[in-house]
Amino acid sequence: MWIILTPEQAETVRGLYAESAYLSPLLLVDGNYALPVCVLAASCYAEVNDYLKTLPKSESVNVYNSEEG
C-alpha cells in the first residue's frame, strides 16, 4: 500500500527526520509521488504522521524509471 503525494506535498515532507531517517518520496510515471504506508508506523516520522494519514492511498503505483526507454 502506498501514500500518494502531489509534487508540492512531496517537497513538504521530503527531508531528514529524527534518528537520521530521511523521507524521499518516489517519483511516479504520472508526475505524482509515493511513500510506502509503513512510514506511518515509524516513530521517527511522527512530526508528519498526521499529515500523511490524510493523503490518498493506492494498492499499487507505477514508479518512474529514467533508464527505461
PyMOL Python script that loads the backbone (N, CA, C, O; Angstrom):
from pymol import cmd

cmd.read_pdbstr("""\
ATOM      1  N   MET A   1       0.848  -1.171   0.000  1.00  0.00           N
ATOM      2  CA  MET A   1       0.000   0.000   0.000  1.00  0.00           C
ATOM      3  C   MET A   1       0.902   1.245   0.000  1.00  0.00           C
ATOM      4  O   MET A   1       1.969   1.261   0.613  1.00  0.00           O
ATOM      5  N   TRP A   2       0.449   2.263  -0.691  1.00  0.00           N
ATOM      6  CA  TRP A   2       1.241   3.469  -0.897  1.00  0.00           C
ATOM      7  C   TRP A   2       0.457   4.727  -0.553  1.00  0.00           C
ATOM      8  O   TRP A   2      -0.760   4.776  -0.733  1.00  0.00           O
ATOM      9  N   ILE A   3       1.149   5.733  -0.062  1.00  0.00           N
ATOM     10  CA  ILE A   3       0.599   7.071   0.159  1.00  0.00           C
ATOM     11  C   ILE A   3       0.936   7.874  -1.096  1.00  0.00           C
ATOM     12  O   ILE A   3       2.089   7.905  -1.524  1.00  0.00           O
ATOM     13  N   ILE A   4      -0.065   8.519  -1.680  1.00  0.00           N
ATOM     14  CA  ILE A   4       0.139   9.295  -2.911  1.00  0.00           C
ATOM     15  C   ILE A   4       0.262  10.776  -2.560  1.00  0.00           C
ATOM     16  O   ILE A   4      -0.542  11.314  -1.798  1.00  0.00           O
ATOM     17  N   LEU A   5       1.275  11.424  -3.124  1.00  0.00           N
ATOM     18  CA  LEU A   5       1.533  12.835  -2.866  1.00  0.00           C
ATOM     19  C   LEU A   5       1.662  13.603  -4.174  1.00  0.00           C
ATOM     20  O   LEU A   5       2.167  13.075  -5.165  1.00  0.00           O
ATOM     21  N   THR A   6       1.206  14.842  -4.173  1.00  0.00           N
ATOM     22  CA  THR A   6       1.462  15.739  -5.300  1.00  0.00           C
ATOM     23  C   THR A   6       2.922  16.180  -5.200  1.00  0.00           C
ATOM     24  O   THR A   6       3.551  15.969  -4.163  1.00  0.00           O
ATOM     25  N   PRO A   7       3.471  16.785  -6.249  1.00  0.00           N
ATOM     26  CA  PRO A   7       4.849  17.278  -6.152  1.00  0.00           C
ATOM     27  C   PRO A   7       5.044  18.257  -4.980  1.00  0.00           C
ATOM     28  O   PRO A   7       6.078  18.226  -4.312  1.00  0.00           O
ATOM     29  N   GLU A   8       4.066  19.109  -4.738  1.00  0.00           N
ATOM     30  CA  GLU A   8       4.160  20.074  -3.641  1.00  0.00           C
ATOM     31  C   GLU A   8       4.150  19.370  -2.283  1.00  0.00           C
ATOM     32  O   GLU A   8       4.914  19.732  -1.389  1.00  0.00           O
ATOM     33  N   GLN A   9       3.290  18.373  -2.131  1.00  0.00           N
ATOM     34  CA  GLN A   9       3.236  17.622  -0.881  1.00  0.00           C
ATOM     35  C   GLN A   9       4.527  16.839  -0.661  1.00  0.00           C
ATOM     36  O   GLN A   9       5.008  16.735   0.467  1.00  0.00           O
ATOM     37  N   ALA A  10       5.081  16.295  -1.729  1.00  0.00           N
ATOM     38  CA  ALA A  10       6.340  15.563  -1.623  1.00  0.00           C
ATOM     39  C   ALA A  10       7.457  16.475  -1.123  1.00  0.00           C
ATOM     40  O   ALA A  10       8.271  16.064  -0.296  1.00  0.00           O
ATOM     41  N   GLU A  11       7.498  17.706  -1.619  1.00  0.00           N
ATOM     42  CA  GLU A  11       8.507  18.660  -1.164  1.00  0.00           C
ATOM     43  C   GLU A  11       8.318  19.006   0.308  1.00  0.00           C
ATOM     44  O   GLU A  11       9.291  19.221   1.030  1.00  0.00           O
ATOM     45  N   THR A  12       7.064  19.058   0.750  1.00  0.00           N
ATOM     46  CA  THR A  12       6.758  19.383   2.140  1.00  0.00           C
ATOM     47  C   THR A  12       7.318  18.343   3.105  1.00  0.00           C
ATOM     48  O   THR A  12       7.816  18.701   4.173  1.00  0.00           O
ATOM     49  N   VAL A  13       7.246  17.073   2.748  1.00  0.00           N
ATOM     50  CA  VAL A  13       7.673  16.009   3.669  1.00  0.00           C
ATOM     51  C   VAL A  13       9.086  15.498   3.408  1.00  0.00           C
ATOM     52  O   VAL A  13       9.667  14.844   4.273  1.00  0.00           O
ATOM     53  N   ARG A  14       9.647  15.780   2.243  1.00  0.00           N
ATOM     54  CA  ARG A  14      10.995  15.296   1.900  1.00  0.00           C
ATOM     55  C   ARG A  14      12.016  15.892   2.864  1.00  0.00           C
ATOM     56  O   ARG A  14      12.003  17.092   3.136  1.00  0.00           O
ATOM     57  N   GLY A  15      12.900  15.039   3.376  1.00  0.00           N
ATOM     58  CA  GLY A  15      13.975  15.558   4.202  1.00  0.00           C
ATOM     59  C   GLY A  15      14.360  14.655   5.347  1.00  0.00           C
ATOM     60  O   GLY A  15      13.868  13.536   5.487  1.00  0.00           O
ATOM     61  N   LEU A  16      15.258  15.179   6.165  1.00  0.00           N
ATOM     62  CA  LEU A  16      15.826  14.452   7.284  1.00  0.00           C
ATOM     63  C   LEU A  16      14.945  14.597   8.514  1.00  0.00           C
ATOM     64  O   LEU A  16      14.462  15.687   8.819  1.00  0.00           O
ATOM     65  N   TYR A  17      14.739  13.490   9.216  1.00  0.00           N
ATOM     66  CA  TYR A  17      13.931  13.454  10.438  1.00  0.00           C
ATOM     67  C   TYR A  17      14.767  12.872  11.570  1.00  0.00           C
ATOM     68  O   TYR A  17      15.963  12.635  11.402  1.00  0.00           O
ATOM     69  N   ALA A  18      14.152  12.644  12.702  1.00  0.00           N
ATOM     70  CA  ALA A  18      14.840  12.098  13.866  1.00  0.00           C
ATOM     71  C   ALA A  18      15.532  10.779  13.523  1.00  0.00           C
ATOM     72  O   ALA A  18      15.157  10.077  12.584  1.00  0.00           O
ATOM     73  N   GLU A  19      16.546  10.475  14.312  1.00  0.00           N
ATOM     74  CA  GLU A  19      17.259   9.207  14.184  1.00  0.00           C
ATOM     75  C   GLU A  19      17.919   9.026  12.816  1.00  0.00           C
ATOM     76  O   GLU A  19      18.111   7.896  12.367  1.00  0.00           O
ATOM     77  N   SER A  20      18.262  10.111  12.165  1.00  0.00           N
ATOM     78  CA  SER A  20      18.894  10.077  10.847  1.00  0.00           C
ATOM     79  C   SER A  20      18.026   9.411   9.788  1.00  0.00           C
ATOM     80  O   SER A  20      18.542   8.829   8.834  1.00  0.00           O
ATOM     81  N   ALA A  21      16.726   9.495   9.950  1.00  0.00           N
ATOM     82  CA  ALA A  21      15.785   8.921   8.984  1.00  0.00           C
ATOM     83  C   ALA A  21      15.438   9.982   7.938  1.00  0.00           C
ATOM     84  O   ALA A  21      15.189  11.138   8.279  1.00  0.00           O
ATOM     85  N   TYR A  22      15.425   9.586   6.683  1.00  0.00           N
ATOM     86  CA  TYR A  22      15.187  10.516   5.580  1.00  0.00           C
ATOM     87  C   TYR A  22      13.984  10.058   4.765  1.00  0.00           C
ATOM     88  O   TYR A  22      13.923   8.902   4.346  1.00  0.00           O
ATOM     89  N   LEU A  23      13.030  10.950   4.537  1.00  0.00           N
ATOM     90  CA  LEU A  23      11.905  10.650   3.648  1.00  0.00           C
ATOM     91  C   LEU A  23      12.242  11.152   2.255  1.00  0.00           C
ATOM     92  O   LEU A  23      12.584  12.320   2.068  1.00  0.00           O
ATOM     93  N   SER A  24      12.144  10.266   1.289  1.00  0.00           N
ATOM     94  CA  SER A  24      12.417  10.602  -0.098  1.00  0.00           C
ATOM     95  C   SER A  24      11.340   9.951  -0.968  1.00  0.00           C
ATOM     96  O   SER A  24      11.510   8.820  -1.423  1.00  0.00           O
ATOM     97  N   PRO A  25      10.226  10.667  -1.200  1.00  0.00           N
ATOM     98  CA  PRO A  25       9.146  10.090  -1.999  1.00  0.00           C
ATOM     99  C   PRO A  25       9.615   9.678  -3.393  1.00  0.00           C
ATOM    100  O   PRO A  25      10.463  10.335  -3.997  1.00  0.00           O
ATOM    101  N   LEU A  26       9.053   8.587  -3.887  1.00  0.00           N
ATOM    102  CA  LEU A  26       9.380   8.065  -5.214  1.00  0.00           C
ATOM    103  C   LEU A  26       8.567   8.784  -6.284  1.00  0.00           C
ATOM    104  O   LEU A  26       7.364   8.985  -6.118  1.00  0.00           O
ATOM    105  N   LEU A  27       9.206   9.166  -7.367  1.00  0.00           N
ATOM    106  CA  LEU A  27       8.530   9.790  -8.497  1.00  0.00           C
ATOM    107  C   LEU A  27       7.742   8.733  -9.265  1.00  0.00           C
ATOM    108  O   LEU A  27       8.269   7.668  -9.586  1.00  0.00           O
ATOM    109  N   LEU A  28       6.494   9.029  -9.553  1.00  0.00           N
ATOM    110  CA  LEU A  28       5.638   8.122 -10.310  1.00  0.00           C
ATOM    111  C   LEU A  28       5.540   8.568 -11.764  1.00  0.00           C
ATOM    112  O   LEU A  28       5.838   9.718 -12.086  1.00  0.00           O
ATOM    113  N   VAL A  29       5.125   7.660 -12.640  1.00  0.00           N
ATOM    114  CA  VAL A  29       5.036   7.990 -14.069  1.00  0.00           C
ATOM    115  C   VAL A  29       4.028   9.100 -14.345  1.00  0.00           C
ATOM    116  O   VAL A  29       4.149   9.798 -15.352  1.00  0.00           O
ATOM    117  N   ASP A  30       3.039   9.278 -13.475  1.00  0.00           N
ATOM    118  CA  ASP A  30       2.036  10.328 -13.685  1.00  0.00           C
ATOM    119  C   ASP A  30       2.456  11.687 -13.137  1.00  0.00           C
ATOM    120  O   ASP A  30       1.683  12.643 -13.195  1.00  0.00           O
ATOM    121  N   GLY A  31       3.677  11.782 -12.606  1.00  0.00           N
ATOM    122  CA  GLY A  31       4.175  13.047 -12.089  1.00  0.00           C
ATOM    123  C   GLY A  31       3.927  13.247 -10.603  1.00  0.00           C
ATOM    124  O   GLY A  31       4.446  14.199 -10.019  1.00  0.00           O
ATOM    125  N   ASN A  32       3.154  12.380  -9.985  1.00  0.00           N
ATOM    126  CA  ASN A  32       2.956  12.430  -8.546  1.00  0.00           C
ATOM    127  C   ASN A  32       4.073  11.647  -7.863  1.00  0.00           C
ATOM    128  O   ASN A  32       4.994  11.162  -8.521  1.00  0.00           O
ATOM    129  N   TYR A  33       3.987  11.530  -6.559  1.00  0.00           N
ATOM    130  CA  TYR A  33       4.997  10.834  -5.763  1.00  0.00           C
ATOM    131  C   TYR A  33       4.320   9.837  -4.838  1.00  0.00           C
ATOM    132  O   TYR A  33       3.107   9.893  -4.638  1.00  0.00           O
ATOM    133  N   ALA A  34       5.110   8.919  -4.270  1.00  0.00           N
ATOM    134  CA  ALA A  34       4.562   7.923  -3.362  1.00  0.00           C
ATOM    135  C   ALA A  34       5.550   7.587  -2.255  1.00  0.00           C
ATOM    136  O   ALA A  34       6.768   7.638  -2.426  1.00  0.00           O
ATOM    137  N   LEU A  35       4.962   7.239  -1.108  1.00  0.00           N
ATOM    138  CA  LEU A  35       5.712   6.707   0.026  1.00  0.00           C
ATOM    139  C   LEU A  35       5.015   5.439   0.477  1.00  0.00           C
ATOM    140  O   LEU A  35       3.788   5.365   0.412  1.00  0.00           O
ATOM    141  N   PRO A  36       5.756   4.440   0.932  1.00  0.00           N
ATOM    142  CA  PRO A  36       5.086   3.246   1.462  1.00  0.00           C
ATOM    143  C   PRO A  36       4.358   3.590   2.762  1.00  0.00           C
ATOM    144  O   PRO A  36       4.856   4.389   3.556  1.00  0.00           O
ATOM    145  N   VAL A  37       3.193   2.997   2.984  1.00  0.00           N
ATOM    146  CA  VAL A  37       2.424   3.301   4.191  1.00  0.00           C
ATOM    147  C   VAL A  37       3.156   2.881   5.461  1.00  0.00           C
ATOM    148  O   VAL A  37       2.799   3.334   6.548  1.00  0.00           O
ATOM    149  N   CYS A  38       4.158   2.038   5.352  1.00  0.00           N
ATOM    150  CA  CYS A  38       4.908   1.623   6.544  1.00  0.00           C
ATOM    151  C   CYS A  38       5.581   2.801   7.242  1.00  0.00           C
ATOM    152  O   CYS A  38       5.930   2.691   8.417  1.00  0.00           O
ATOM    153  N   VAL A  39       5.773   3.927   6.548  1.00  0.00           N
ATOM    154  CA  VAL A  39       6.365   5.088   7.219  1.00  0.00           C
ATOM    155  C   VAL A  39       5.447   5.604   8.329  1.00  0.00           C
ATOM    156  O   VAL A  39       5.912   6.266   9.257  1.00  0.00           O
ATOM    157  N   LEU A  40       4.151   5.306   8.239  1.00  0.00           N
ATOM    158  CA  LEU A  40       3.215   5.736   9.277  1.00  0.00           C
ATOM    159  C   LEU A  40       3.481   5.045  10.612  1.00  0.00           C
ATOM    160  O   LEU A  40       3.122   5.576  11.663  1.00  0.00           O
ATOM    161  N   ALA A  41       4.099   3.882  10.584  1.00  0.00           N
ATOM    162  CA  ALA A  41       4.388   3.130  11.807  1.00  0.00           C
ATOM    163  C   ALA A  41       5.747   3.487  12.405  1.00  0.00           C
ATOM    164  O   ALA A  41       6.069   3.050  13.510  1.00  0.00           O
ATOM    165  N   ALA A  42       6.531   4.261  11.700  1.00  0.00           N
ATOM    166  CA  ALA A  42       7.874   4.605  12.165  1.00  0.00           C
ATOM    167  C   ALA A  42       7.831   5.864  13.032  1.00  0.00           C
ATOM    168  O   ALA A  42       7.435   6.932  12.565  1.00  0.00           O
ATOM    169  N   SER A  43       8.235   5.735  14.277  1.00  0.00           N
ATOM    170  CA  SER A  43       8.178   6.862  15.215  1.00  0.00           C
ATOM    171  C   SER A  43       9.059   8.035  14.779  1.00  0.00           C
ATOM    172  O   SER A  43       8.807   9.174  15.173  1.00  0.00           O
ATOM    173  N   CYS A  44      10.074   7.771  13.983  1.00  0.00           N
ATOM    174  CA  CYS A  44      10.969   8.846  13.547  1.00  0.00           C
ATOM    175  C   CYS A  44      10.277   9.856  12.624  1.00  0.00           C
ATOM    176  O   CYS A  44      10.769  10.970  12.440  1.00  0.00           O
ATOM    177  N   TYR A  45       9.148   9.470  12.052  1.00  0.00           N
ATOM    178  CA  TYR A  45       8.409  10.390  11.179  1.00  0.00           C
ATOM    179  C   TYR A  45       7.155  10.933  11.855  1.00  0.00           C
ATOM    180  O   TYR A  45       6.229  11.379  11.177  1.00  0.00           O
ATOM    181  N   ALA A  46       7.119  10.900  13.175  1.00  0.00           N
ATOM    182  CA  ALA A  46       5.931  11.311  13.941  1.00  0.00           C
ATOM    183  C   ALA A  46       5.469  12.724  13.610  1.00  0.00           C
ATOM    184  O   ALA A  46       4.268  12.991  13.608  1.00  0.00           O
ATOM    185  N   GLU A  47       6.400  13.633  13.330  1.00  0.00           N
ATOM    186  CA  GLU A  47       6.009  15.022  13.079  1.00  0.00           C
ATOM    187  C   GLU A  47       5.197  15.214  11.791  1.00  0.00           C
ATOM    188  O   GLU A  47       4.505  16.222  11.654  1.00  0.00           O
ATOM    189  N   VAL A  48       5.268  14.274  10.852  1.00  0.00           N
ATOM    190  CA  VAL A  48       4.461  14.377   9.628  1.00  0.00           C
ATOM    191  C   VAL A  48       3.416  13.267   9.523  1.00  0.00           C
ATOM    192  O   VAL A  48       2.690  13.180   8.533  1.00  0.00           O
ATOM    193  N   ASN A  49       3.344  12.427  10.543  1.00  0.00           N
ATOM    194  CA  ASN A  49       2.429  11.287  10.544  1.00  0.00           C
ATOM    195  C   ASN A  49       0.968  11.704  10.334  1.00  0.00           C
ATOM    196  O   ASN A  49       0.281  11.137   9.485  1.00  0.00           O
ATOM    197  N   ASP A  50       0.497  12.681  11.093  1.00  0.00           N
ATOM    198  CA  ASP A  50      -0.902  13.116  10.966  1.00  0.00           C
ATOM    199  C   ASP A  50      -1.190  13.645   9.563  1.00  0.00           C
ATOM    200  O   ASP A  50      -2.255  13.382   9.004  1.00  0.00           O
ATOM    201  N   TYR A  51      -0.253  14.382   9.002  1.00  0.00           N
ATOM    202  CA  TYR A  51      -0.420  14.914   7.643  1.00  0.00           C
ATOM    203  C   TYR A  51      -0.471  13.781   6.617  1.00  0.00           C
ATOM    204  O   TYR A  51      -1.346  13.772   5.751  1.00  0.00           O
ATOM    205  N   LEU A  52       0.457  12.829   6.707  1.00  0.00           N
ATOM    206  CA  LEU A  52       0.498  11.721   5.753  1.00  0.00           C
ATOM    207  C   LEU A  52      -0.765  10.862   5.820  1.00  0.00           C
ATOM    208  O   LEU A  52      -1.208  10.333   4.800  1.00  0.00           O
ATOM    209  N   LYS A  53      -1.338  10.722   6.997  1.00  0.00           N
ATOM    210  CA  LYS A  53      -2.563   9.925   7.152  1.00  0.00           C
ATOM    211  C   LYS A  53      -3.738  10.500   6.373  1.00  0.00           C
ATOM    212  O   LYS A  53      -4.654   9.761   6.014  1.00  0.00           O
ATOM    213  N   THR A  54      -3.730  11.814   6.103  1.00  0.00           N
ATOM    214  CA  THR A  54      -4.841  12.457   5.394  1.00  0.00           C
ATOM    215  C   THR A  54      -4.756  12.297   3.880  1.00  0.00           C
ATOM    216  O   THR A  54      -5.726  12.575   3.175  1.00  0.00           O
ATOM    217  N   LEU A  55      -3.615  11.855   3.373  1.00  0.00           N
ATOM    218  CA  LEU A  55      -3.405  11.781   1.927  1.00  0.00           C
ATOM    219  C   LEU A  55      -3.983  10.489   1.347  1.00  0.00           C
ATOM    220  O   LEU A  55      -4.126   9.495   2.059  1.00  0.00           O
ATOM    221  N   PRO A  56      -4.315  10.506   0.047  1.00  0.00           N
ATOM    222  CA  PRO A  56      -4.890   9.311  -0.582  1.00  0.00           C
ATOM    223  C   PRO A  56      -3.912   8.143  -0.601  1.00  0.00           C
ATOM    224  O   PRO A  56      -2.695   8.326  -0.589  1.00  0.00           O
ATOM    225  N   LYS A  57      -4.472   6.949  -0.631  1.00  0.00           N
ATOM    226  CA  LYS A  57      -3.687   5.712  -0.654  1.00  0.00           C
ATOM    227  C   LYS A  57      -3.980   4.944  -1.944  1.00  0.00           C
ATOM    228  O   LYS A  57      -5.028   5.122  -2.564  1.00  0.00           O
ATOM    229  N   SER A  58      -3.040   4.093  -2.334  1.00  0.00           N
ATOM    230  CA  SER A  58      -3.210   3.247  -3.507  1.00  0.00           C
ATOM    231  C   SER A  58      -2.590   1.885  -3.239  1.00  0.00           C
ATOM    232  O   SER A  58      -1.581   1.775  -2.543  1.00  0.00           O
ATOM    233  N   GLU A  59      -3.206   0.850  -3.799  1.00  0.00           N
ATOM    234  CA  GLU A  59      -2.680  -0.515  -3.654  1.00  0.00           C
ATOM    235  C   GLU A  59      -1.383  -0.711  -4.431  1.00  0.00           C
ATOM    236  O   GLU A  59      -0.506  -1.465  -4.009  1.00  0.00           O
ATOM    237  N   SER A  60      -1.266  -0.029  -5.562  1.00  0.00           N
ATOM    238  CA  SER A  60      -0.067  -0.173  -6.387  1.00  0.00           C
ATOM    239  C   SER A  60       0.271   1.157  -7.043  1.00  0.00           C
ATOM    240  O   SER A  60      -0.585   2.029  -7.189  1.00  0.00           O
ATOM    241  N   VAL A  61       1.532   1.297  -7.435  1.00  0.00           N
ATOM    242  CA  VAL A  61       1.990   2.511  -8.109  1.00  0.00           C
ATOM    243  C   VAL A  61       2.912   2.125  -9.255  1.00  0.00           C
ATOM    244  O   VAL A  61       3.483   1.035  -9.269  1.00  0.00           O
ATOM    245  N   ASN A  62       3.050   3.025 -10.207  1.00  0.00           N
ATOM    246  CA  ASN A  62       3.986   2.858 -11.313  1.00  0.00           C
ATOM    247  C   ASN A  62       5.113   3.860 -11.124  1.00  0.00           C
ATOM    248  O   ASN A  62       4.949   5.053 -11.379  1.00  0.00           O
ATOM    249  N   VAL A  63       6.254   3.363 -10.674  1.00  0.00           N
ATOM    250  CA  VAL A  63       7.403   4.216 -10.387  1.00  0.00           C
ATOM    251  C   VAL A  63       8.112   4.577 -11.675  1.00  0.00           C
ATOM    252  O   VAL A  63       8.333   3.730 -12.540  1.00  0.00           O
ATOM    253  N   TYR A  64       8.466   5.854 -11.790  1.00  0.00           N
ATOM    254  CA  TYR A  64       9.203   6.337 -12.959  1.00  0.00           C
ATOM    255  C   TYR A  64      10.623   5.775 -12.937  1.00  0.00           C
ATOM    256  O   TYR A  64      11.301   5.816 -11.911  1.00  0.00           O
ATOM    257  N   ASN A  65      11.057   5.256 -14.067  1.00  0.00           N
ATOM    258  CA  ASN A  65      12.410   4.722 -14.195  1.00  0.00           C
ATOM    259  C   ASN A  65      13.060   5.412 -15.391  1.00  0.00           C
ATOM    260  O   ASN A  65      12.712   5.130 -16.538  1.00  0.00           O
ATOM    261  N   SER A  66      13.994   6.307 -15.126  1.00  0.00           N
ATOM    262  CA  SER A  66      14.628   7.071 -16.207  1.00  0.00           C
ATOM    263  C   SER A  66      15.489   6.190 -17.103  1.00  0.00           C
ATOM    264  O   SER A  66      15.883   6.627 -18.184  1.00  0.00           O
ATOM    265  N   GLU A  67      15.789   4.972 -16.691  1.00  0.00           N
ATOM    266  CA  GLU A  67      16.606   4.077 -17.512  1.00  0.00           C
ATOM    267  C   GLU A  67      15.784   3.306 -18.541  1.00  0.00           C
ATOM    268  O   GLU A  67      16.354   2.690 -19.442  1.00  0.00           O
ATOM    269  N   GLU A  68      14.448   3.329 -18.424  1.00  0.00           N
ATOM    270  CA  GLU A  68      13.610   2.651 -19.417  1.00  0.00           C
ATOM    271  C   GLU A  68      13.578   3.507 -20.668  1.00  0.00           C
ATOM    272  O   GLU A  68      13.657   4.734 -20.596  1.00  0.00           O
ATOM    273  N   GLY A  69      13.464   2.879 -21.771  1.00  0.00           N
ATOM    274  CA  GLY A  69      13.409   3.732 -22.917  1.00  0.00           C
ATOM    275  C   GLY A  69      13.129   3.036 -24.148  1.00  0.00           C
ATOM    276  O   GLY A  69      13.055   3.661 -25.206  1.00  0.00           O
TER     277      GLY A  69
END
""", "prot")
cmd.dss("prot")
cmd.show_as("cartoon", "prot")
cmd.util.cbc("prot")
cmd.orient("prot")
